[in-house]
Amino acid sequence: DQQVKQNSPSLSVQEGRISILNCDYTNSMFDYFLWYKKYPAEGPTFLISISSIKDKNEDGRFTVFLNKSAKHLSLHIVPSQPGDSAVYFCAATTQGAQKLVFGQGTRLTINP
Amino acid sequence: DTAVSQTPKYLVTQMGNDKSIKCEQNLGHDTMYWYKQDSKKFLKIMFSYNNKELIINETVPNRFSPKSPDKAHLNLHINSLELGDSAVYFCASSTQGNEQFFGPGTRLTVL
Protein backbone atom coordinates (compact mmCIF):
# COMPACT_ATOMS: atom_id res chain seq x y z
CA ASP A 1 0.00 0.00 0.00
CA GLN A 2 1.98 2.92 -1.33
CA GLN A 3 0.77 6.05 0.44
CA VAL A 4 3.05 8.41 -1.47
CA LYS A 5 3.40 8.02 -5.21
CA GLN A 6 5.59 9.63 -7.81
CA ASN A 7 4.19 8.33 -11.05
CA SER A 8 6.95 9.60 -13.32
CA PRO A 9 10.10 7.53 -12.90
CA SER A 10 12.06 9.96 -15.04
CA LEU A 11 11.93 13.46 -16.49
CA SER A 12 14.18 15.18 -18.98
CA VAL A 13 14.29 18.99 -19.20
CA GLN A 14 16.40 21.45 -21.12
CA GLU A 15 18.74 23.69 -19.17
CA GLY A 16 17.13 27.02 -18.35
CA ARG A 17 13.57 25.71 -18.60
CA ILE A 18 11.21 24.81 -15.76
CA SER A 19 11.24 21.34 -14.20
CA ILE A 20 8.02 20.17 -12.61
CA LEU A 21 8.04 17.06 -10.44
CA ASN A 22 4.78 15.64 -9.18
CA CYS A 23 3.74 13.66 -6.13
CA ASP A 24 0.41 12.25 -4.96
CA TYR A 25 -0.54 10.95 -1.55
CA THR A 26 -3.47 8.97 -0.21
CA ASN A 27 -3.30 9.44 3.55
CA SER A 28 -5.32 12.50 4.57
CA MET A 29 -3.58 12.53 7.96
CA PHE A 30 -0.34 13.71 6.35
CA ASP A 31 0.22 17.37 7.20
CA TYR A 32 3.84 17.99 6.32
CA PHE A 33 5.59 17.32 3.05
CA LEU A 34 9.21 17.37 2.01
CA TRP A 35 11.33 17.06 -1.09
CA TYR A 36 14.72 15.42 -1.02
CA LYS A 37 17.38 15.32 -3.72
CA LYS A 38 19.70 12.36 -4.13
CA TYR A 39 22.89 12.00 -6.13
CA PRO A 40 24.30 8.52 -6.89
CA ALA A 41 26.16 6.89 -3.99
CA GLU A 42 25.06 9.64 -1.61
CA GLY A 43 22.26 9.96 0.91
CA PRO A 44 19.15 12.05 0.25
CA THR A 45 19.58 15.74 1.07
CA PHE A 46 16.72 17.90 2.24
CA LEU A 47 15.57 20.46 -0.32
CA ILE A 48 12.34 22.15 0.69
CA SER A 49 9.23 21.45 2.72
CA ILE A 50 5.67 22.65 3.14
CA SER A 51 3.12 22.45 5.91
CA SER A 52 -0.49 21.68 5.11
CA ILE A 53 -1.52 25.12 6.35
CA LYS A 54 0.18 26.61 3.29
CA ASP A 55 -0.30 26.02 -0.39
CA LYS A 56 3.07 27.34 -1.55
CA ASN A 57 6.60 27.60 -0.26
CA GLU A 58 9.46 29.15 -2.14
CA ASP A 59 13.23 28.96 -1.67
CA GLY A 60 15.31 30.47 -4.43
CA ARG A 61 14.83 28.48 -7.61
CA PHE A 62 12.67 25.89 -5.83
CA THR A 63 8.95 26.21 -5.17
CA VAL A 64 6.67 23.56 -3.73
CA PHE A 65 2.92 23.73 -4.31
CA LEU A 66 0.39 21.80 -2.26
CA ASN A 67 -3.17 21.03 -3.34
CA LYS A 68 -4.77 19.38 -0.32
CA SER A 69 -8.11 18.68 -1.94
CA ALA A 70 -6.38 16.78 -4.72
CA LYS A 71 -3.80 15.29 -2.35
CA HIS A 72 -1.14 16.44 -4.75
CA LEU A 73 2.08 18.37 -4.48
CA SER A 74 4.61 19.50 -7.01
CA LEU A 75 8.14 20.82 -7.02
CA HIS A 76 9.05 23.51 -9.53
CA ILE A 77 12.65 24.26 -10.36
CA VAL A 78 13.28 27.33 -12.44
CA PRO A 79 15.58 27.86 -14.17
CA SER A 80 16.83 24.29 -14.29
CA GLN A 81 20.59 23.82 -14.12
CA PRO A 82 22.80 20.81 -14.97
CA GLY A 83 23.59 20.35 -11.26
CA ASP A 84 19.90 19.71 -10.65
CA SER A 85 20.23 16.34 -12.37
CA ALA A 86 19.48 13.86 -9.58
CA VAL A 87 16.73 11.66 -8.18
CA TYR A 88 14.04 13.62 -6.35
CA PHE A 89 12.02 12.02 -3.58
CA CYS A 90 8.78 13.32 -2.23
CA ALA A 91 8.08 12.48 1.43
CA ALA A 92 5.14 12.97 3.75
CA THR A 93 4.55 12.77 7.46
CA THR A 94 2.20 13.64 10.26
CA GLN A 95 3.92 16.26 12.40
CA GLY A 96 5.32 14.68 15.52
CA ALA A 97 5.20 11.19 14.04
CA GLN A 98 8.96 11.26 13.38
CA LYS A 99 8.51 8.97 10.42
CA LEU A 100 8.76 9.94 6.76
CA VAL A 101 6.89 8.04 4.06
CA PHE A 102 8.71 8.34 0.75
CA GLY A 103 7.65 8.10 -2.86
CA GLN A 104 9.73 5.99 -5.21
CA GLY A 105 11.56 8.94 -6.71
CA THR A 106 11.79 10.70 -10.07
CA ARG A 107 15.07 10.85 -11.94
CA LEU A 108 15.53 14.36 -13.33
CA THR A 109 17.98 14.92 -16.15
CA ILE A 110 18.84 18.45 -17.22
CA ASN A 111 20.14 18.58 -20.77
CA PRO A 112 22.53 21.36 -21.83
CA ASP B 1 32.64 18.07 8.54
CA THR B 2 30.48 14.99 8.07
CA ALA B 3 27.08 15.42 9.71
CA VAL B 4 25.78 11.83 9.53
CA SER B 5 28.35 9.14 8.82
CA GLN B 6 27.97 5.41 8.24
CA THR B 7 30.48 2.58 8.10
CA PRO B 8 31.08 0.59 6.06
CA LYS B 9 29.97 2.10 2.77
CA TYR B 10 29.94 -1.31 1.08
CA LEU B 11 29.41 -4.70 2.69
CA VAL B 12 29.50 -8.00 0.81
CA THR B 13 28.84 -11.15 2.80
CA GLN B 14 27.52 -14.69 2.62
CA MET B 15 24.05 -15.84 3.56
CA GLY B 16 23.78 -16.83 7.18
CA ASN B 17 26.46 -14.44 8.43
CA ASP B 18 25.96 -11.76 11.08
CA LYS B 19 26.99 -8.19 10.29
CA SER B 20 26.79 -4.70 11.76
CA ILE B 21 26.50 -1.23 10.28
CA LYS B 22 27.50 1.76 12.36
CA CYS B 23 26.05 5.26 12.29
CA GLU B 24 27.16 8.44 14.00
CA GLN B 25 25.81 11.98 13.86
CA ASN B 26 27.54 15.14 15.08
CA LEU B 27 24.53 17.43 14.69
CA GLY B 28 23.40 17.18 18.29
CA HIS B 29 20.10 15.64 17.18
CA ASP B 30 18.11 13.54 19.60
CA THR B 31 16.37 11.25 17.12
CA MET B 32 18.01 8.75 14.79
CA TYR B 33 16.59 6.41 12.18
CA TRP B 34 17.36 3.48 9.93
CA TYR B 35 15.83 3.31 6.47
CA LYS B 36 16.07 0.57 3.86
CA GLN B 37 16.09 1.28 0.13
CA ASP B 38 15.17 -1.89 -1.72
CA SER B 39 15.73 -2.93 -5.31
CA LYS B 40 12.63 -1.00 -6.39
CA LYS B 41 14.20 2.15 -4.89
CA PHE B 42 11.57 2.63 -2.20
CA LEU B 43 12.95 4.20 0.97
CA LYS B 44 11.19 2.68 3.97
CA ILE B 45 11.69 3.36 7.63
CA MET B 46 12.83 0.47 9.77
CA PHE B 47 13.55 1.95 13.20
CA SER B 48 13.55 5.24 15.04
CA TYR B 49 15.31 6.02 18.32
CA ASN B 50 14.81 9.10 20.48
CA ASN B 51 17.40 9.71 23.19
CA LYS B 52 18.49 6.07 23.02
CA GLU B 53 14.94 4.73 23.29
CA LEU B 54 13.18 2.81 20.53
CA ILE B 55 10.09 4.68 19.35
CA ILE B 56 9.38 3.16 15.93
CA ASN B 57 9.79 -0.46 14.85
CA GLU B 58 8.17 -1.00 11.47
CA THR B 59 7.51 -4.74 11.44
CA VAL B 60 11.13 -5.52 10.76
CA PRO B 61 12.22 -9.16 11.27
CA ASN B 62 13.78 -9.65 14.67
CA ARG B 63 17.01 -10.66 12.93
CA PHE B 64 17.53 -6.89 12.77
CA SER B 65 18.52 -5.36 16.09
CA PRO B 66 19.29 -1.66 16.43
CA LYS B 67 21.45 -0.51 19.31
CA SER B 68 21.91 3.05 20.50
CA PRO B 69 24.78 3.37 22.99
CA ASP B 70 24.23 7.14 23.14
CA LYS B 71 22.13 9.65 21.27
CA ALA B 72 24.88 10.31 18.72
CA HIS B 73 25.11 6.67 17.61
CA LEU B 74 22.67 4.16 16.23
CA ASN B 75 24.07 0.86 15.03
CA LEU B 76 22.26 -1.86 13.13
CA HIS B 77 23.08 -5.50 13.71
CA ILE B 78 21.71 -8.14 11.36
CA ASN B 79 21.76 -11.84 12.23
CA SER B 80 21.52 -14.76 9.82
CA LEU B 81 21.63 -12.63 6.70
CA GLU B 82 19.30 -13.60 3.84
CA LEU B 83 19.41 -12.80 0.13
CA GLY B 84 16.44 -10.45 0.55
CA ASP B 85 18.41 -8.30 2.97
CA SER B 86 20.47 -7.00 0.05
CA ALA B 87 19.68 -3.29 -0.13
CA VAL B 88 21.07 0.14 0.66
CA TYR B 89 20.64 1.08 4.30
CA PHE B 90 20.50 4.74 5.27
CA CYS B 91 20.90 6.21 8.69
CA ALA B 92 19.30 9.59 9.42
CA SER B 93 18.89 12.01 12.29
CA SER B 94 16.63 14.89 13.19
CA THR B 95 15.77 17.28 15.96
CA GLN B 96 12.26 18.41 16.88
CA GLY B 97 11.39 19.29 13.30
CA ASN B 98 10.50 16.94 10.52
CA GLU B 99 13.57 17.49 8.35
CA GLN B 100 15.79 14.45 8.57
CA PHE B 101 19.46 14.44 7.61
CA PHE B 102 20.73 11.31 5.94
CA GLY B 103 24.02 9.51 5.89
CA PRO B 104 25.66 8.35 2.65
CA GLY B 105 24.22 4.86 2.84
CA THR B 106 25.65 1.35 3.19
CA ARG B 107 25.19 -0.98 0.25
CA LEU B 108 24.75 -4.50 1.61
CA THR B 109 25.07 -7.42 -0.80
CA VAL B 110 24.26 -10.91 0.45
CA LEU B 111 25.57 -13.74 -1.73
Interface residues (C-beta under 8 A of the other chain):
Chain A: Q2 Y32 L34 Y36 A41 E42 G43 P44 T45 F46 S49 V87 F89 T93 Q95 Q98 K99 L100 V101 F102 Q104 G105
Chain B: V4 T31 Y33 K40 K41 F42 L43 K44 I45 S48 N50 I55 I56 E58 F90 A92 S94 N98 E99 Q100 F101 F102 G103 P104 G105
